[in-house]
């Protein structure tokens, strides 16, 4: 039996080597570096301008590139599953090594988002929280990409599934809630409406940045108990929901890898 630590390390090193020529990683790094430089060109204070730039970069660019990076990672070794999964190593160890390799490239990319702002205006708690949040969101989306890649092996169908998943997370939940917001039965249950919004990691990031970092205040939003709790514990909830989605993506990807070999 190969030691689990050795298997995890080998899978991690293999993932790092594969990502050196991964075009999705190159695009991800380029987007992160470009978005990090944008606050330097704003007329306002760099530190105050950075949060919204980082928020929009993560929502509309890096979330998608991280999802596609996880998808390409799942597909990279599809032809070798018959060999890899017959080794005396738990499959979860191999997948954990891949996840560690993805983390090693995604976390530095998230630092690129705030590094120019740190040099331009200094490190603030808001910028540090944004860098950590960007890391968590991209890791969660990469885990979802892994899950999609292990369950849907056809390249075209898996790409369409990944894009559909990203669209639902970015727009679909909000559009559905907007369409249902006028329903009397939902207006009598505002906490249910908010709970659906809170369960989406991209919405959780958006709300946390707007209300905690940007200190926005709109009338009526503090009326419900769940809303008040969310606004008071935005970063804590964001960390929880990101961890939940990352774990769910990893578990779903592991189930997909097992299903693929068993099939």
C-alpha positions as CSV (number, residue, x, y, z in Angstrom):
1,X,0.0,0.0,0.0
2,X,1.5,3.3,-1.1
3,X,1.5,5.8,1.9
4,X,-1.3,8.3,1.6
5,X,1.0,11.3,2.1
6,X,3.2,10.2,-0.7
7,X,0.2,9.7,-3.0
8,X,-1.2,13.2,-2.1
9,X,2.3,14.8,-2.7
10,X,2.7,12.9,-6.0
11,X,-0.7,14.0,-7.3
12,X,-0.1,17.6,-6.2
13,X,3.3,17.7,-8.0
14,X,1.7,16.2,-11.1
15,X,-1.1,18.8,-11.0
16,X,1.4,21.7,-10.7
17,X,3.5,20.3,-13.6
18,X,0.4,20.0,-15.7
19,X,-0.8,23.5,-14.9
20,X,2.5,25.0,-16.2
21,X,1.1,24.7,-19.7
22,X,-2.6,25.0,-18.9
23,X,-4.1,27.9,-20.9
24,X,-6.9,28.3,-18.5
25,X,-4.4,29.0,-15.7
26,X,-2.6,31.5,-17.9
27,X,-5.8,33.3,-18.6
28,X,-6.7,33.3,-14.9
29,X,-3.4,34.8,-13.9
30,X,-3.6,37.4,-16.6
31,X,-7.1,38.4,-15.5
32,X,-6.1,38.6,-11.9
33,X,-3.0,40.7,-12.6
34,X,-5.0,43.1,-14.9
35,X,-7.8,43.5,-12.4
36,X,-5.3,44.2,-9.7
37,X,-3.8,47.1,-11.7
38,X,-7.2,48.7,-12.5
39,X,-7.5,50.6,-9.1
40,X,-4.3,52.4,-9.9
41,X,-6.0,54.2,-12.8
42,X,-9.0,55.4,-10.8
43,X,-9.2,59.1,-9.8
44,X,-10.2,58.2,-6.3
45,X,-8.1,56.8,-3.5
46,X,-6.6,53.4,-4.5
47,X,-7.6,51.7,-1.3
48,X,-11.2,52.8,-1.6
49,X,-11.5,51.9,-5.3
50,X,-10.0,48.5,-5.0
51,X,-12.9,46.6,-3.3
52,X,-15.4,47.1,-6.2
53,X,-12.8,46.3,-8.8
54,X,-11.9,43.1,-7.0
55,X,-15.6,42.2,-6.5
56,X,-16.4,42.6,-10.2
57,X,-13.2,40.8,-11.3
58,X,-14.1,37.8,-9.1
59,X,-17.8,37.7,-10.0
60,X,-17.5,38.1,-13.8
61,X,-14.0,36.8,-14.7
62,X,-12.1,34.8,-12.1
63,X,-15.1,32.7,-11.0
64,X,-15.5,31.5,-14.6
65,X,-11.8,30.9,-15.3
66,X,-11.5,29.0,-12.0
67,X,-14.4,26.8,-12.9
68,X,-12.9,26.1,-16.3
69,X,-9.5,25.4,-14.7
70,X,-11.1,22.8,-12.4
71,X,-12.9,21.3,-15.4
72,X,-9.7,21.0,-17.5
73,X,-7.9,19.5,-14.5
74,X,-10.6,16.8,-14.3
75,X,-10.3,16.1,-18.0
76,X,-6.5,16.2,-18.1
77,X,-6.0,12.6,-16.9
78,X,-9.2,11.0,-18.2
79,X,-7.3,8.6,-20.5
80,X,-5.2,7.4,-17.5
81,X,-8.1,6.6,-15.1
82,X,-7.8,2.9,-15.7
83,X,-4.2,3.0,-14.6
84,X,-4.4,5.6,-11.9
85,X,-7.3,4.1,-10.1
86,X,-5.9,0.6,-10.1
87,X,-3.0,1.7,-8.0
88,X,-3.0,0.8,-4.3
89,X,-4.0,4.3,-3.3
90,X,-7.3,5.7,-2.0
91,X,-9.0,7.7,-4.7
92,X,-9.7,10.5,-2.3
93,X,-6.0,10.9,-1.7
94,X,-5.4,11.3,-5.5
95,X,-8.2,13.9,-5.7
96,X,-7.0,15.7,-2.6
97,X,-3.6,16.0,-4.2
98,X,-5.2,17.5,-7.3
99,X,-7.1,19.9,-5.1
100,X,-3.9,20.9,-3.3
101,X,-2.2,21.6,-6.6
102,X,-5.1,23.8,-7.7
103,X,-5.0,25.7,-4.4
104,X,-1.3,26.3,-4.8
105,X,-2.0,28.2,-8.1
106,X,-5.3,29.9,-7.3
107,X,-4.3,31.4,-4.0
108,X,-1.3,33.4,-5.4
109,X,-3.6,34.6,-8.2
110,X,-6.0,36.0,-5.6
111,X,-3.1,37.9,-4.0
112,X,-2.4,39.5,-7.3
113,X,-5.8,41.1,-7.1
114,X,-5.0,43.3,-4.1
115,X,-1.2,43.5,-4.3
116,X,-1.0,46.8,-6.4
117,X,-3.6,48.4,-4.1
118,X,-1.6,47.3,-1.0
119,X,1.5,49.0,-2.5
120,X,-0.5,52.0,-3.5
121,X,-2.4,52.6,-0.3
122,X,-1.4,50.0,2.3
123,X,-2.9,46.8,3.6
124,X,-6.3,47.3,5.2
125,X,-8.6,44.7,6.8
126,X,-11.0,45.0,3.9
127,X,-8.3,44.2,1.3
128,X,-7.1,41.3,3.4
129,X,-10.6,40.0,3.6
130,X,-11.1,40.4,-0.1
131,X,-8.0,38.5,-0.9
132,X,-9.1,35.6,1.3
133,X,-12.6,35.7,-0.1
134,X,-11.3,35.7,-3.7
135,X,-9.2,32.7,-2.8
136,X,-12.1,30.9,-1.3
137,X,-14.5,31.7,-4.1
138,X,-12.1,30.6,-6.8
139,X,-11.3,27.4,-4.9
140,X,-15.0,26.6,-4.5
141,X,-15.6,27.2,-8.3
142,X,-12.6,25.0,-9.1
143,X,-14.0,22.3,-7.0
144,X,-17.3,22.6,-8.8
145,X,-15.4,22.4,-12.1
146,X,-13.7,19.2,-10.9
147,X,-17.1,17.7,-10.1
148,X,-18.6,18.6,-13.4
149,X,-15.5,17.2,-15.2
150,X,-15.7,13.8,-13.4
151,X,-19.4,13.4,-14.0
152,X,-19.6,14.6,-17.6
153,X,-16.8,13.2,-19.6
154,X,-17.8,14.5,-23.0
155,X,-15.8,17.7,-23.6
156,X,-18.6,19.7,-25.2
157,X,-21.3,18.6,-22.8
158,X,-19.1,19.2,-19.8
159,X,-18.2,22.7,-21.0
160,X,-21.9,23.5,-21.6
161,X,-22.7,22.1,-18.1
162,X,-20.0,24.2,-16.5
163,X,-21.1,27.4,-18.3
164,X,-24.7,26.7,-17.3
165,X,-23.7,26.2,-13.7
166,X,-21.7,29.4,-13.7
167,X,-24.7,31.3,-15.2
168,X,-27.1,30.0,-12.6
169,X,-24.7,31.0,-9.8
170,X,-24.1,34.4,-11.2
171,X,-27.5,35.4,-12.6
172,X,-30.0,32.5,-12.3
173,X,-30.6,32.7,-8.6
174,X,-31.1,36.4,-8.6
175,X,-33.4,36.3,-11.6
176,X,-35.5,33.6,-10.0
177,X,-35.8,35.5,-6.8
178,X,-36.6,38.7,-8.6
179,X,-39.4,36.9,-10.5
180,X,-40.9,35.5,-7.4
181,X,-40.4,38.5,-5.1
182,X,-43.9,39.8,-5.8
183,X,-45.6,36.5,-4.9
184,X,-47.8,37.0,-1.7
185,X,-46.7,33.7,-0.2
186,X,-43.1,34.7,-0.5
187,X,-43.6,38.1,0.9
188,X,-45.0,36.5,4.0
189,X,-41.8,34.5,4.3
190,X,-38.9,37.0,3.7
191,X,-36.4,34.8,5.6
192,X,-36.9,32.1,3.0
193,X,-36.1,34.5,0.2
194,X,-33.0,35.7,2.0
195,X,-31.9,32.1,2.8
196,X,-31.9,31.2,-0.9
197,X,-29.8,34.3,-1.6
198,X,-27.4,33.4,1.3
199,X,-26.8,29.9,-0.1
200,X,-25.2,31.2,-3.3
201,X,-21.5,31.9,-2.7
202,X,-21.3,34.6,-5.4
203,X,-24.3,36.4,-3.9
204,X,-22.8,36.0,-0.4
205,X,-19.6,37.7,-1.7
206,X,-21.5,40.5,-3.4
207,X,-23.6,41.3,-0.4
208,X,-20.7,41.1,2.0
209,X,-18.5,43.5,0.0
210,X,-21.3,46.0,-0.7
211,X,-22.6,46.2,2.9
212,X,-19.4,45.5,4.9
213,X,-16.6,47.0,2.9
214,X,-18.5,49.7,1.0
215,X,-20.8,50.4,3.9
216,X,-23.9,50.7,1.8
217,X,-27.2,51.2,3.6
218,X,-30.5,50.7,1.9
219,X,-33.8,51.3,3.7
220,X,-35.8,48.3,4.9
221,X,-33.1,45.7,4.5
222,X,-32.6,45.5,8.3
223,X,-36.2,44.6,9.0
224,X,-35.9,40.8,9.2
225,X,-34.0,38.9,11.8
226,X,-32.1,36.8,9.3
227,X,-31.1,39.8,7.3
228,X,-29.8,41.6,10.4
229,X,-27.8,38.5,11.4
230,X,-26.3,38.2,7.9
231,X,-25.3,41.9,7.8
232,X,-23.7,41.6,11.2
233,X,-21.8,38.3,10.4
234,X,-21.1,38.7,6.7
235,X,-17.5,37.5,6.6
236,X,-18.3,34.6,8.9
237,X,-21.2,33.4,6.8
238,X,-19.1,33.9,3.6
239,X,-16.4,31.6,5.0
240,X,-19.0,29.0,5.9
241,X,-20.8,29.0,2.6
242,X,-17.5,28.9,0.6
243,X,-16.3,26.0,2.7
244,X,-19.6,24.2,2.3
245,X,-19.5,24.6,-1.5
246,X,-15.8,23.5,-1.7
247,X,-16.5,20.4,0.3
248,X,-19.6,19.6,-1.7
249,X,-17.7,20.0,-4.9
250,X,-14.9,17.8,-3.7
251,X,-17.3,15.1,-2.5
252,X,-19.3,15.2,-5.7
253,X,-16.1,15.0,-7.8
254,X,-14.9,12.0,-5.8
255,X,-18.3,10.3,-6.4
256,X,-17.9,11.0,-10.1
257,X,-14.4,9.6,-10.2
258,X,-15.6,6.4,-8.5
259,X,-18.6,6.1,-10.8
260,X,-16.4,6.6,-13.9
261,X,-14.1,3.7,-13.0
262,X,-16.9,1.4,-11.8
263,X,-18.7,2.0,-15.0
